[in-house]
């Protein structure tokens, strides 16, 4: 899917975006496998990584290309 979305102008998500979006599923898997994970790992998996992934995607897809076009 990422290879397809890279065809659109100004739309270049990276594989790190996939990791950030998949972090909640990874967190659920770790919780089930271990019976619980530390609070810091939960905050990272369910909060920080997904929010950073969404912010980066919005920035790279919509904000930074427009800033580049304004600067030129």
N, CA, C, O and CB atoms as a CASP TS submission, in Angstrom:
PFRMAT TS
TARGET T0000
AUTHOR 0000-0000-0000
METHOD Language model
MODEL 1
PARENT N/A
ATOM      1  N   UNK     1       0.819  -1.186   0.000  1.00  0.00           N
ATOM      2  CA  UNK     1       0.000   0.000   0.000  1.00  0.00           C
ATOM      3  C   UNK     1       0.865   1.253   0.000  1.00  0.00           C
ATOM      4  O   UNK     1       0.509   2.249  -0.629  1.00  0.00           O
ATOM      5  CB  UNK     1      -0.933  -0.004   1.196  1.00  0.00           C
ATOM      6  N   UNK     2       1.986   1.217   0.690  1.00  0.00           N
ATOM      7  CA  UNK     2       2.844   2.399   0.721  1.00  0.00           C
ATOM      8  C   UNK     2       3.431   2.653  -0.651  1.00  0.00           C
ATOM      9  O   UNK     2       3.586   3.807  -1.051  1.00  0.00           O
ATOM     10  CB  UNK     2       3.964   2.236   1.756  1.00  0.00           C
ATOM     11  N   UNK     3       3.756   1.610  -1.371  1.00  0.00           N
ATOM     12  CA  UNK     3       4.288   1.807  -2.720  1.00  0.00           C
ATOM     13  C   UNK     3       3.249   2.467  -3.621  1.00  0.00           C
ATOM     14  O   UNK     3       3.600   3.241  -4.511  1.00  0.00           O
ATOM     15  CB  UNK     3       4.737   0.466  -3.322  1.00  0.00           C
ATOM     16  N   UNK     4       1.986   2.167  -3.395  1.00  0.00           N
ATOM     17  CA  UNK     4       0.924   2.788  -4.183  1.00  0.00           C
ATOM     18  C   UNK     4       0.753   4.250  -3.800  1.00  0.00           C
ATOM     19  O   UNK     4       0.621   5.103  -4.678  1.00  0.00           O
ATOM     20  CB  UNK     4      -0.398   2.035  -3.995  1.00  0.00           C
ATOM     21  N   UNK     5       0.752   4.559  -2.499  1.00  0.00           N
ATOM     22  CA  UNK     5       0.522   5.941  -2.080  1.00  0.00           C
ATOM     23  C   UNK     5       1.675   6.850  -2.445  1.00  0.00           C
ATOM     24  O   UNK     5       1.492   8.064  -2.540  1.00  0.00           O
ATOM     25  CB  UNK     5       0.285   6.001  -0.594  1.00  0.00           C
ATOM     26  N   UNK     6       2.864   6.294  -2.654  1.00  0.00           N
ATOM     27  CA  UNK     6       3.993   7.141  -3.042  1.00  0.00           C
ATOM     28  C   UNK     6       3.838   7.681  -4.464  1.00  0.00           C
ATOM     29  O   UNK     6       4.600   8.558  -4.872  1.00  0.00           O
ATOM     30  CB  UNK     6       5.299   6.360  -2.925  1.00  0.00           C
ATOM     31  N   UNK     7       2.887   7.184  -5.209  1.00  0.00           N
ATOM     32  CA  UNK     7       2.680   7.664  -6.572  1.00  0.00           C
ATOM     33  C   UNK     7       1.993   9.024  -6.596  1.00  0.00           C
ATOM     34  O   UNK     7       2.076   9.744  -7.591  1.00  0.00           O
ATOM     35  CB  UNK     7       1.859   6.658  -7.361  1.00  0.00           C
ATOM     36  N   UNK     8       1.320   9.376  -5.515  1.00  0.00           N
ATOM     37  CA  UNK     8       0.610  10.648  -5.476  1.00  0.00           C
ATOM     38  C   UNK     8       1.579  11.777  -5.157  1.00  0.00           C
ATOM     39  O   UNK     8       2.478  11.596  -4.335  1.00  0.00           O
ATOM     40  CB  UNK     8      -0.529  10.606  -4.440  1.00  0.00           C
ATOM     41  N   UNK     9       1.418  12.942  -5.791  1.00  0.00           N
ATOM     42  CA  UNK     9       2.357  14.040  -5.550  1.00  0.00           C
ATOM     43  C   UNK     9       2.267  14.548  -4.111  1.00  0.00           C
ATOM     44  O   UNK     9       1.173  14.781  -3.597  1.00  0.00           O
ATOM     45  CB  UNK     9       2.090  15.189  -6.526  1.00  0.00           C
ATOM     46  N   UNK    10       3.418  14.717  -3.466  1.00  0.00           N
ATOM     47  CA  UNK    10       3.473  15.230  -2.115  1.00  0.00           C
ATOM     48  C   UNK    10       3.083  14.223  -1.052  1.00  0.00           C
ATOM     49  O   UNK    10       2.972  14.583   0.120  1.00  0.00           O
ATOM     50  CB  UNK    10       2.604  16.406  -2.007  1.00  0.00           C
ATOM     51  N   UNK    11       2.876  12.988  -1.424  1.00  0.00           N
ATOM     52  CA  UNK    11       2.408  11.968  -0.495  1.00  0.00           C
ATOM     53  C   UNK    11       3.458  10.887  -0.413  1.00  0.00           C
ATOM     54  O   UNK    11       3.478   9.988  -1.254  1.00  0.00           O
ATOM     55  CB  UNK    11       1.039  11.382  -0.931  1.00  0.00           C
ATOM     56  N   UNK    12       4.337  10.946   0.579  1.00  0.00           N
ATOM     57  CA  UNK    12       5.438  10.005   0.672  1.00  0.00           C
ATOM     58  C   UNK    12       5.572   9.450   2.086  1.00  0.00           C
ATOM     59  O   UNK    12       6.529   9.785   2.784  1.00  0.00           O
ATOM     60  CB  UNK    12       6.737  10.673   0.243  1.00  0.00           C
ATOM     61  N   UNK    13       4.634   8.609   2.528  1.00  0.00           N
ATOM     62  CA  UNK    13       4.794   8.006   3.851  1.00  0.00           C
ATOM     63  C   UNK    13       5.942   7.006   3.853  1.00  0.00           C
ATOM     64  O   UNK    13       6.261   6.413   2.822  1.00  0.00           O
ATOM     65  CB  UNK    13       3.494   7.319   4.292  1.00  0.00           C
ATOM     66  N   UNK    14       6.548   6.825   4.995  1.00  0.00           N
ATOM     67  CA  UNK    14       7.665   5.893   5.116  1.00  0.00           C
ATOM     68  C   UNK    14       7.205   4.640   5.851  1.00  0.00           C
ATOM     69  O   UNK    14       6.076   4.561   6.337  1.00  0.00           O
ATOM     70  CB  UNK    14       8.858   6.551   5.853  1.00  0.00           C
ATOM     71  N   UNK    15       8.093   3.680   5.918  1.00  0.00           N
ATOM     72  CA  UNK    15       7.771   2.455   6.639  1.00  0.00           C
ATOM     73  C   UNK    15       7.704   2.693   8.141  1.00  0.00           C
ATOM     74  O   UNK    15       7.086   1.903   8.856  1.00  0.00           O
ATOM     75  CB  UNK    15       8.796   1.377   6.329  1.00  0.00           C
ATOM     76  N   UNK    16       8.324   3.761   8.638  1.00  0.00           N
ATOM     77  CA  UNK    16       8.199   4.092  10.051  1.00  0.00           C
ATOM     78  C   UNK    16       6.759   4.464  10.394  1.00  0.00           C
ATOM     79  O   UNK    16       6.312   4.256  11.522  1.00  0.00           O
ATOM     80  CB  UNK    16       9.147   5.240  10.419  1.00  0.00           C
ATOM     81  N   UNK    17       6.035   5.014   9.423  1.00  0.00           N
ATOM     82  CA  UNK    17       4.623   5.305   9.633  1.00  0.00           C
ATOM     83  C   UNK    17       3.857   4.011   9.909  1.00  0.00           C
ATOM     84  O   UNK    17       2.985   3.978  10.777  1.00  0.00           O
ATOM     85  CB  UNK    17       4.029   6.036   8.409  1.00  0.00           C
ATOM     86  N   UNK    18       4.172   2.976   9.194  1.00  0.00           N
ATOM     87  CA  UNK    18       3.506   1.684   9.390  1.00  0.00           C
ATOM     88  C   UNK    18       3.786   1.155  10.792  1.00  0.00           C
ATOM     89  O   UNK    18       2.890   0.611  11.437  1.00  0.00           O
ATOM     90  CB  UNK    18       3.972   0.661   8.326  1.00  0.00           C
ATOM     91  N   UNK    19       5.013   1.308  11.268  1.00  0.00           N
ATOM     92  CA  UNK    19       5.361   0.864  12.619  1.00  0.00           C
ATOM     93  C   UNK    19       4.571   1.654  13.654  1.00  0.00           C
ATOM     94  O   UNK    19       4.065   1.081  14.619  1.00  0.00           O
ATOM     95  CB  UNK    19       6.875   1.016  12.871  1.00  0.00           C
ATOM     96  N   UNK    20       4.463   2.970  13.460  1.00  0.00           N
ATOM     97  CA  UNK    20       3.711   3.805  14.393  1.00  0.00           C
ATOM     98  C   UNK    20       2.239   3.470  14.442  1.00  0.00           C
ATOM     99  O   UNK    20       1.627   3.477  15.510  1.00  0.00           O
ATOM    100  CB  UNK    20       3.873   5.239  14.033  1.00  0.00           C
ATOM    101  N   UNK    21       1.673   3.178  13.290  1.00  0.00           N
ATOM    102  CA  UNK    21       0.261   2.838  13.236  1.00  0.00           C
ATOM    103  C   UNK    21       0.015   1.425  13.777  1.00  0.00           C
ATOM    104  O   UNK    21      -1.040   1.161  14.354  1.00  0.00           O
ATOM    105  CB  UNK    21      -0.255   2.957  11.799  1.00  0.00           C
ATOM    106  N   UNK    22       0.967   0.532  13.597  1.00  0.00           N
ATOM    107  CA  UNK    22       0.815  -0.841  14.073  1.00  0.00           C
ATOM    108  C   UNK    22       1.168  -0.992  15.551  1.00  0.00           C
ATOM    109  O   UNK    22       0.980  -2.070  16.115  1.00  0.00           O
ATOM    110  CB  UNK    22       1.679  -1.769  13.249  1.00  0.00           C
ATOM    111  N   UNK    23       1.669   0.052  16.184  1.00  0.00           N
ATOM    112  CA  UNK    23       2.095  -0.031  17.583  1.00  0.00           C
ATOM    113  C   UNK    23       0.981  -0.493  18.531  1.00  0.00           C
ATOM    114  O   UNK    23       1.257  -1.302  19.417  1.00  0.00           O
ATOM    115  CB  UNK    23       2.608   1.315  18.034  1.00  0.00           C
ATOM    116  N   UNK    24      -0.263  -0.018  18.386  1.00  0.00           N
ATOM    117  CA  UNK    24      -1.307  -0.531  19.277  1.00  0.00           C
ATOM    118  C   UNK    24      -1.525  -2.045  19.135  1.00  0.00           C
ATOM    119  O   UNK    24      -1.734  -2.733  20.134  1.00  0.00           O
ATOM    120  CB  UNK    24      -2.610   0.196  19.005  1.00  0.00           C
ATOM    121  N   UNK    25      -1.481  -2.555  17.929  1.00  0.00           N
ATOM    122  CA  UNK    25      -1.640  -4.001  17.736  1.00  0.00           C
ATOM    123  C   UNK    25      -0.465  -4.754  18.349  1.00  0.00           C
ATOM    124  O   UNK    25      -0.648  -5.827  18.925  1.00  0.00           O
ATOM    125  CB  UNK    25      -1.764  -4.340  16.236  1.00  0.00           C
ATOM    126  N   UNK    26       0.722  -4.207  18.229  1.00  0.00           N
ATOM    127  CA  UNK    26       1.898  -4.812  18.843  1.00  0.00           C
ATOM    128  C   UNK    26       1.764  -4.780  20.368  1.00  0.00           C
ATOM    129  O   UNK    26       2.128  -5.738  21.049  1.00  0.00           O
ATOM    130  CB  UNK    26       3.187  -4.081  18.393  1.00  0.00           C
ATOM    131  N   UNK    27       1.245  -3.679  20.891  1.00  0.00           N
ATOM    132  CA  UNK    27       1.027  -3.570  22.331  1.00  0.00           C
ATOM    133  C   UNK    27       0.018  -4.580  22.846  1.00  0.00           C
ATOM    134  O   UNK    27       0.211  -5.176  23.906  1.00  0.00           O
ATOM    135  CB  UNK    27       0.567  -2.180  22.678  1.00  0.00           C
ATOM    136  N   UNK    28      -1.061  -4.773  22.092  1.00  0.00           N
ATOM    137  CA  UNK    28      -2.057  -5.777  22.486  1.00  0.00           C
ATOM    138  C   UNK    28      -1.429  -7.170  22.471  1.00  0.00           C
ATOM    139  O   UNK    28      -1.646  -7.963  23.387  1.00  0.00           O
ATOM    140  CB  UNK    28      -3.291  -5.729  21.542  1.00  0.00           C
ATOM    141  N   UNK    29      -0.662  -7.460  21.442  1.00  0.00           N
ATOM    142  CA  UNK    29       0.002  -8.763  21.356  1.00  0.00           C
ATOM    143  C   UNK    29       0.972  -8.983  22.507  1.00  0.00           C
ATOM    144  O   UNK    29       1.043 -10.080  23.062  1.00  0.00           O
ATOM    145  CB  UNK    29       0.740  -8.891  20.034  1.00  0.00           C
ATOM    146  N   UNK    30       1.716  -7.948  22.868  1.00  0.00           N
ATOM    147  CA  UNK    30       2.660  -8.070  23.986  1.00  0.00           C
ATOM    148  C   UNK    30       1.920  -8.249  25.308  1.00  0.00           C
ATOM    149  O   UNK    30       2.357  -9.009  26.172  1.00  0.00           O
ATOM    150  CB  UNK    30       3.575  -6.833  24.058  1.00  0.00           C
ATOM    151  N   UNK    31       0.798  -7.547  25.463  1.00  0.00           N
ATOM    152  CA  UNK    31       0.014  -7.682  26.689  1.00  0.00           C
ATOM    153  C   UNK    31      -0.553  -9.082  26.826  1.00  0.00           C
ATOM    154  O   UNK    31      -0.515  -9.668  27.908  1.00  0.00           O
ATOM    155  CB  UNK    31      -1.115  -6.658  26.717  1.00  0.00           C
ATOM    156  N   UNK    32      -1.075  -9.619  25.744  1.00  0.00           N
ATOM    157  CA  UNK    32      -1.640 -10.970  25.778  1.00  0.00           C
ATOM    158  C   UNK    32      -0.541 -12.001  26.023  1.00  0.00           C
ATOM    159  O   UNK    32      -0.735 -12.942  26.792  1.00  0.00           O
ATOM    160  CB  UNK    32      -2.382 -11.283  24.460  1.00  0.00           C
ATOM    161  N   UNK    33       0.604 -11.831  25.378  1.00  0.00           N
ATOM    162  CA  UNK    33       1.682 -12.811  25.502  1.00  0.00           C
ATOM    163  C   UNK    33       2.296 -12.820  26.902  1.00  0.00           C
ATOM    164  O   UNK    33       2.641 -13.878  27.429  1.00  0.00           O
ATOM    165  CB  UNK    33       2.762 -12.527  24.472  1.00  0.00           C
ATOM    166  N   UNK    34       2.429 -11.633  27.502  1.00  0.00           N
ATOM    167  CA  UNK    34       3.109 -11.554  28.790  1.00  0.00           C
ATOM    168  C   UNK    34       2.143 -11.415  29.966  1.00  0.00           C
ATOM    169  O   UNK    34       2.561 -11.556  31.116  1.00  0.00           O
ATOM    170  CB  UNK    34       4.067 -10.393  28.786  1.00  0.00           C
ATOM    171  N   UNK    35       0.898 -11.150  29.714  1.00  0.00           N
ATOM    172  CA  UNK    35      -0.055 -10.935  30.790  1.00  0.00           C
ATOM    173  C   UNK    35      -0.026  -9.511  31.310  1.00  0.00           C
ATOM    174  O   UNK    35      -0.713  -9.204  32.284  1.00  0.00           O
ATOM    175  CB  UNK    35       0.216 -11.889  31.914  1.00  0.00           C
ATOM    176  N   UNK    36       0.737  -8.648  30.699  1.00  0.00           N
ATOM    177  CA  UNK    36       0.837  -7.244  31.090  1.00  0.00           C
ATOM    178  C   UNK    36       2.171  -6.675  30.671  1.00  0.00           C
ATOM    179  O   UNK    36       3.164  -7.395  30.577  1.00  0.00           O
ATOM    180  CB  UNK    36       0.645  -7.082  32.596  1.00  0.00           C
ATOM    181  N   UNK    37       2.190  -5.377  30.419  1.00  0.00           N
ATOM    182  CA  UNK    37       3.428  -4.700  30.054  1.00  0.00           C
ATOM    183  C   UNK    37       3.569  -3.465  30.935  1.00  0.00           C
ATOM    184  O   UNK    37       2.574  -3.001  31.492  1.00  0.00           O
ATOM    185  CB  UNK    37       3.445  -4.317  28.535  1.00  0.00           C
ATOM    186  N   UNK    38       4.764  -2.925  31.076  1.00  0.00           N
ATOM    187  CA  UNK    38       4.954  -1.733  31.915  1.00  0.00           C
ATOM    188  C   UNK    38       4.171  -0.528  31.385  1.00  0.00           C
ATOM    189  O   UNK    38       3.863  -0.446  30.197  1.00  0.00           O
ATOM    190  CB  UNK    38       6.441  -1.383  32.000  1.00  0.00           C
ATOM    191  N   UNK    39       3.861   0.393  32.281  1.00  0.00           N
ATOM    192  CA  UNK    39       3.085   1.575  31.916  1.00  0.00           C
ATOM    193  C   UNK    39       3.773   2.387  30.826  1.00  0.00           C
ATOM    194  O   UNK    39       3.103   2.887  29.923  1.00  0.00           O
ATOM    195  CB  UNK    39       2.851   2.446  33.139  1.00  0.00           C
ATOM    196  N   UNK    40       5.080   2.527  30.889  1.00  0.00           N
ATOM    197  CA  UNK    40       5.806   3.296  29.875  1.00  0.00           C
ATOM    198  C   UNK    40       5.635   2.674  28.488  1.00  0.00           C
ATOM    199  O   UNK    40       5.489   3.391  27.498  1.00  0.00           O
ATOM    200  CB  UNK    40       7.299   3.381  30.234  1.00  0.00           C
ATOM    201  N   UNK    41       5.653   1.351  28.420  1.00  0.00           N
ATOM    202  CA  UNK    41       5.464   0.673  27.142  1.00  0.00           C
ATOM    203  C   UNK    41       4.035   0.867  26.637  1.00  0.00           C
ATOM    204  O   UNK    41       3.821   1.030  25.436  1.00  0.00           O
ATOM    205  CB  UNK    41       5.785  -0.827  27.275  1.00  0.00           C
ATOM    206  N   UNK    42       3.057   0.851  27.545  1.00  0.00           N
ATOM    207  CA  UNK    42       1.669   1.093  27.136  1.00  0.00           C
ATOM    208  C   UNK    42       1.490   2.501  26.602  1.00  0.00           C
ATOM    209  O   UNK    42       0.848   2.699  25.570  1.00  0.00           O
ATOM    210  CB  UNK    42       0.718   0.859  28.308  1.00  0.00           C
ATOM    211  N   UNK    43       2.055   3.485  27.300  1.00  0.00           N
ATOM    212  CA  UNK    43       1.946   4.865  26.837  1.00  0.00           C
ATOM    213  C   UNK    43       2.605   5.042  25.471  1.00  0.00           C
ATOM    214  O   UNK    43       2.094   5.767  24.617  1.00  0.00           O
ATOM    215  CB  UNK    43       2.578   5.818  27.855  1.00  0.00           C
ATOM    216  N   UNK    44       3.722   4.388  25.275  1.00  0.00           N
ATOM    217  CA  UNK    44       4.414   4.469  23.991  1.00  0.00           C
ATOM    218  C   UNK    44       3.598   3.806  22.885  1.00  0.00           C
ATOM    219  O   UNK    44       3.448   4.365  21.798  1.00  0.00           O
ATOM    220  CB  UNK    44       5.795   3.816  24.088  1.00  0.00           C
ATOM    221  N   UNK    45       3.071   2.616  23.163  1.00  0.00           N
ATOM    222  CA  UNK    45       2.362   1.848  22.140  1.00  0.00           C
ATOM    223  C   UNK    45       0.989   2.419  21.821  1.00  0.00           C
ATOM    224  O   UNK    45       0.570   2.410  20.663  1.00  0.00           O
ATOM    225  CB  UNK    45       2.218   0.415  22.582  1.00  0.00           C
ATOM    226  N   UNK    46       0.284   2.914  22.828  1.00  0.00           N
ATOM    227  CA  UNK    46      -1.097   3.354  22.607  1.00  0.00           C
ATOM    228  C   UNK    46      -1.244   4.858  22.453  1.00  0.00           C
ATOM    229  O   UNK    46      -2.306   5.331  22.047  1.00  0.00           O
ATOM    230  CB  UNK    46      -1.956   2.895  23.737  1.00  0.00           C
ATOM    231  N   UNK    47      -0.206   5.620  22.765  1.00  0.00           N
ATOM    232  CA  UNK    47      -0.337   7.062  22.709  1.00  0.00           C
ATOM    233  C   UNK    47       0.699   7.757  21.865  1.00  0.00           C
ATOM    234  O   UNK    47       0.372   8.396  20.866  1.00  0.00           O
ATOM    235  CB  UNK    47      -0.285   7.604  24.056  1.00  0.00           C
ATOM    236  N   UNK    48       1.946   7.635  22.263  1.00  0.00           N
ATOM    237  CA  UNK    48       3.011   8.430  21.655  1.00  0.00           C
ATOM    238  C   UNK    48       3.263   8.052  20.197  1.00  0.00           C
ATOM    239  O   UNK    48       3.235   8.918  19.322  1.00  0.00           O
ATOM    240  CB  UNK    48       4.290   8.272  22.449  1.00  0.00           C
ATOM    241  N   UNK    49       3.507   6.778  19.926  1.00  0.00           N
ATOM    242  CA  UNK    49       3.824   6.370  18.545  1.00  0.00           C
ATOM    243  C   UNK    49       2.683   6.623  17.562  1.00  0.00           C
ATOM    244  O   UNK    49       2.942   7.136  16.473  1.00  0.00           O
ATOM    245  CB  UNK    49       4.183   4.900  18.518  1.00  0.00           C
ATOM    246  N   UNK    50       1.430   6.289  17.891  1.00  0.00           N
ATOM    247  CA  UNK    50       0.361   6.595  16.937  1.00  0.00           C
ATOM    248  C   UNK    50       0.170   8.091  16.688  1.00  0.00           C
ATOM    249  O   UNK    50      -0.081   8.505  15.557  1.00  0.00           O
ATOM    250  CB  UNK    50      -0.932   6.009  17.429  1.00  0.00           C
ATOM    251  N   UNK    51       0.288   8.896  17.735  1.00  0.00           N
ATOM    252  CA  UNK    51       0.132  10.347  17.559  1.00  0.00           C
ATOM    253  C   UNK    51       1.265  10.904  16.707  1.00  0.00           C
ATOM    254  O   UNK    51       1.023  11.733  15.829  1.00  0.00           O
ATOM    255  CB  UNK    51       0.095  11.064  18.928  1.00  0.00           C
ATOM    256  N   UNK    52       2.484  10.467  16.948  1.00  0.00           N
ATOM    257  CA  UNK    52       3.608  10.916  16.118  1.00  0.00           C
ATOM    258  C   UNK    52       3.457  10.468  14.667  1.00  0.00           C
ATOM    259  O   UNK    52       3.791  11.214  13.746  1.00  0.00           O
ATOM    260  CB  UNK    52       4.926  10.390  16.686  1.00  0.00           C
ATOM    261  N   UNK    53       2.958   9.256  14.465  1.00  0.00           N
ATOM    262  CA  UNK    53       2.759   8.762  13.103  1.00  0.00           C
ATOM    263  C   UNK    53       1.712   9.596  12.367  1.00  0.00           C
ATOM    264  O   UNK    53       1.900   9.945  11.201  1.00  0.00           O
ATOM    265  CB  UNK    53       2.339   7.284  13.125  1.00  0.00           C
ATOM    266  N   UNK    54       0.626   9.910  13.038  1.00  0.00           N
ATOM    267  CA  UNK    54      -0.420  10.712  12.407  1.00  0.00           C
ATOM    268  C   UNK    54       0.077  12.128  12.125  1.00  0.00           C
ATOM    269  O   UNK    54      -0.159  12.665  11.043  1.00  0.00           O
ATOM    270  CB  UNK    54      -1.673  10.756  13.297  1.00  0.00           C
ATOM    271  N   UNK    55       0.762  12.733  13.094  1.00  0.00           N
ATOM    272  CA  UNK    55       1.280  14.087  12.897  1.00  0.00           C
ATOM    273  C   UNK    55       2.296  14.135  11.760  1.00  0.00           C
ATOM    274  O   UNK    55       2.298  15.075  10.966  1.00  0.00           O
ATOM    275  CB  UNK    55       1.917  14.604  14.188  1.00  0.00           C
ATOM    276  N   UNK    56       3.153  13.132  11.681  1.00  0.00           N
ATOM    277  CA  UNK    56       4.142  13.085  10.604  1.00  0.00           C
ATOM    278  C   UNK    56       3.484  12.898   9.256  1.00  0.00           C
ATOM    279  O   UNK    56       3.882  13.530   8.278  1.00  0.00           O
ATOM    280  CB  UNK    56       5.140  11.970  10.847  1.00  0.00           C
ATOM    281  N   UNK    57       2.480  12.037   9.192  1.00  0.00           N
ATOM    282  CA  UNK    57       1.788  11.819   7.924  1.00  0.00           C
ATOM    283  C   UNK    57       1.093  13.094   7.453  1.00  0.00           C
ATOM    284  O   UNK    57       1.167  13.446   6.276  1.00  0.00           O
ATOM    285  CB  UNK    57       0.770  10.682   8.061  1.00  0.00           C
ATOM    286  N   UNK    58       0.428  13.774   8.359  1.00  0.00           N
ATOM    287  CA  UNK    58      -0.239  15.027   7.991  1.00  0.00           C
ATOM    288  C   UNK    58       0.788  16.065   7.568  1.00  0.00           C
ATOM    289  O   UNK    58       0.595  16.777   6.582  1.00  0.00           O
ATOM    290  CB  UNK    58      -1.085  15.561   9.164  1.00  0.00           C
ATOM    291  N   UNK    59       1.877  16.145   8.318  1.00  0.00           N
ATOM    292  CA  UNK    59       2.912  17.120   7.977  1.00  0.00           C
ATOM    293  C   UNK    59       3.544  16.860   6.627  1.00  0.00           C
ATOM    294  O   UNK    59       3.686  17.772   5.812  1.00  0.00           O
ATOM    295  CB  UNK    59       3.975  17.126   9.028  1.00  0.00           C
ATOM    296  N   UNK    60       3.925  15.614   6.393  1.00  0.00           N
ATOM    297  CA  UNK    60       4.583  15.288   5.127  1.00  0.00           C
ATOM    298  C   UNK    60       3.622  15.314   3.953  1.00  0.00           C
ATOM    299  O   UNK    60       4.028  15.616   2.831  1.00  0.00           O
ATOM    300  CB  UNK    60       5.234  13.930   5.215  1.00  0.00           C
ATOM    301  N   UNK    61       2.362  15.006   4.190  1.00  0.00           N
ATOM    302  CA  UNK    61       1.418  14.925   3.085  1.00  0.00           C
ATOM    303  C   UNK    61       0.787  16.246   2.702  1.00  0.00           C
ATOM    304  O   UNK    61       0.486  16.476   1.531  1.00  0.00           O
ATOM    305  CB  UNK    61       0.354  13.970   3.421  1.00  0.00           C
ATOM    306  N   UNK    62       0.583  17.118   3.681  1.00  0.00           N
ATOM    307  CA  UNK    62      -0.195  18.319   3.395  1.00  0.00           C
ATOM    308  C   UNK    62       0.504  19.625   3.763  1.00  0.00           C
ATOM    309  O   UNK    62       0.384  20.606   3.028  1.00  0.00           O
ATOM    310  CB  UNK    62      -1.489  18.245   4.116  1.00  0.00           C
ATOM    311  N   UNK    63       1.219  19.663   4.864  1.00  0.00           N
ATOM    312  CA  UNK    63       1.782  20.922   5.348  1.00  0.00           C
ATOM    313  C   UNK    63       3.098  21.250   4.664  1.00  0.00           C
ATOM    314  O   UNK    63       3.227  22.323   4.073  1.00  0.00           O
ATOM    315  CB  UNK    63       1.984  20.864   6.851  1.00  0.00           C
ATOM    316  N   UNK    64       4.094  20.343   4.728  1.00  0.00           N
ATOM    317  CA  UNK    64       5.408  20.641   4.192  1.00  0.00           C
ATOM    318  C   UNK    64       5.416  20.881   2.688  1.00  0.00           C
ATOM    319  O   UNK    64       6.148  21.765   2.245  1.00  0.00           O
ATOM    320  CB  UNK    64       6.337  19.532   4.519  1.00  0.00           C
ATOM    321  N   UNK    65       4.648  20.150   1.864  1.00  0.00           N
ATOM    322  CA  UNK    65       4.639  20.479   0.435  1.00  0.00           C
ATOM    323  C   UNK    65       4.104  21.892   0.158  1.00  0.00           C
ATOM    324  O   UNK    65       4.578  22.568  -0.755  1.00  0.00           O
ATOM    325  CB  UNK    65       3.801  19.459  -0.323  1.00  0.00           C
ATOM    326  N   UNK    66       3.136  22.326   0.932  1.00  0.00           N
ATOM    327  CA  UNK    66       2.608  23.681   0.735  1.00  0.00           C
ATOM    328  C   UNK    66       3.603  24.730   1.198  1.00  0.00           C
ATOM    329  O   UNK    66       3.717  25.797   0.594  1.00  0.00           O
ATOM    330  CB  UNK    66       1.283  23.854   1.481  1.00  0.00           C
ATOM    331  N   UNK    67       4.322  24.430   2.269  1.00  0.00           N
ATOM    332  CA  UNK    67       5.350  25.370   2.717  1.00  0.00           C
ATOM    333  C   UNK    67       6.459  25.481   1.678  1.00  0.00           C
ATOM    334  O   UNK    67       6.985  26.570   1.444  1.00  0.00           O
ATOM    335  CB  UNK    67       5.932  24.932   4.074  1.00  0.00           C
ATOM    336  N   UNK    68       6.818  24.364   1.055  1.00  0.00           N
ATOM    337  CA  UNK    68       7.831  24.396  -0.001  1.00  0.00           C
ATOM    338  C   UNK    68       7.361  25.218  -1.193  1.00  0.00           C
ATOM    339  O   UNK    68       8.140  25.970  -1.779  1.00  0.00           O
ATOM    340  CB  UNK    68       8.177  22.977  -0.451  1.00  0.00           C
ATOM    341  N   UNK    69       6.082  25.076  -1.554  1.00  0.00           N
ATOM    342  CA  UNK    69       5.573  25.814  -2.715  1.00  0.00           C
ATOM    343  C   UNK    69       5.470  27.307  -2.390  1.00  0.00           C
ATOM    344  O   UNK    69       5.632  28.137  -3.284  1.00  0.00           O
ATOM    345  CB  UNK    69       4.190  25.260  -3.151  1.00  0.00           C
ATOM    346  N   UNK    70       5.207  27.661  -1.145  1.00  0.00           N
ATOM    347  CA  UNK    70       5.153  29.067  -0.765  1.00  0.00           C
ATOM    348  C   UNK    70       6.555  29.661  -0.765  1.00  0.00           C
ATOM    349  O   UNK    70       6.745  30.807  -1.172  1.00  0.00           O
ATOM    350  CB  UNK    70       4.495  29.235   0.618  1.00  0.00           C
ATOM    351  N   UNK    71       7.541  28.885  -0.308  1.00  0.00           N
ATOM    352  CA  UNK    71       8.911  29.384  -0.242  1.00  0.00           C
ATOM    353  C   UNK    71       9.507  29.609  -1.634  1.00  0.00           C
ATOM    354  O   UNK    71      10.373  30.464  -1.815  1.00  0.00           O
ATOM    355  CB  UNK    71       9.782  28.411   0.543  1.00  0.00           C
ATOM    356  N   UNK    72       9.039  28.840  -2.608  1.00  0.00           N
ATOM    357  CA  UNK    72       9.588  28.984  -3.962  1.00  0.00           C
ATOM    358  C   UNK    72       8.871  30.101  -4.616  1.00  0.00           C
ATOM    359  O   UNK    72       9.152  30.423  -5.771  1.00  0.00           O
ATOM    360  CB  UNK    72       9.461  27.686  -4.795  1.00  0.00           C
TER
END
